[in-house]
């Protein structure tokens, strides 16, 4: 979704819940980066299975914006 749509759809509390375990800012100024605003990576990879071979799966542990 767009950044403005994410800001209108989610709150800082939503961001806190969705980024539990990830070291990042968790305030209204970065709500547009909430994970829920992005397509599900497993779905994207499944839809691309004829183009790619999954070798590793990574987990985000830090996010720096600014």
Legacy VTK file of the C-alpha trace (Angstrom):
# vtk DataFile Version 3.0
C-alpha trace
ASCII
DATASET POLYDATA
POINTS 66 float
0.000 0.000 0.000
1.094 3.593 -0.340
2.829 5.411 2.503
-0.146 7.730 3.025
-2.529 4.764 3.095
-0.304 3.009 5.661
-0.256 6.125 7.852
-4.063 6.306 7.681
-4.545 2.568 8.303
-2.086 1.855 11.140
-1.073 3.356 14.481
2.150 3.391 16.463
0.612 0.652 18.635
0.147 -1.496 15.508
3.778 -0.838 14.594
4.890 -1.891 18.080
3.020 -5.191 17.779
4.165 -5.953 14.215
7.824 -5.232 14.943
8.101 -7.087 18.259
11.607 -8.521 18.435
13.005 -6.090 15.859
15.219 -3.212 17.019
13.740 -0.108 15.378
11.900 3.124 15.996
8.330 2.458 17.020
6.668 5.856 16.778
4.125 7.594 14.551
6.918 9.084 12.434
7.721 5.691 10.893
4.284 4.039 10.765
4.527 4.140 6.949
7.238 1.428 7.213
4.977 -1.026 9.073
5.354 -4.612 7.854
1.599 -4.884 7.208
1.900 -2.289 4.427
4.023 -4.666 2.346
3.100 -7.756 0.366
3.634 -11.056 2.197
7.109 -12.294 1.204
6.091 -15.961 1.251
3.305 -15.245 -1.243
5.636 -13.183 -3.434
8.254 -15.944 -3.438
5.653 -18.637 -4.150
4.373 -16.602 -7.099
7.964 -16.315 -8.358
8.848 -19.996 -7.933
9.330 -20.444 -11.684
11.897 -17.614 -11.662
13.930 -18.220 -8.502
15.266 -20.927 -6.212
15.065 -20.049 -2.523
18.482 -20.677 -0.994
18.118 -18.906 2.379
15.396 -17.241 4.385
16.379 -14.171 6.396
14.718 -12.612 9.444
14.867 -8.882 10.020
16.444 -7.918 13.332
17.111 -4.189 12.826
15.602 -1.388 10.769
17.209 2.031 10.293
15.262 4.842 8.665
16.454 8.372 8.270
LINES 1 67
66 0 1 2 3 4 5 6 7 8 9 10 11 12 13 14 15 16 17 18 19 20 21 22 23 24 25 26 27 28 29 30 31 32 33 34 35 36 37 38 39 40 41 42 43 44 45 46 47 48 49 50 51 52 53 54 55 56 57 58 59 60 61 62 63 64 65
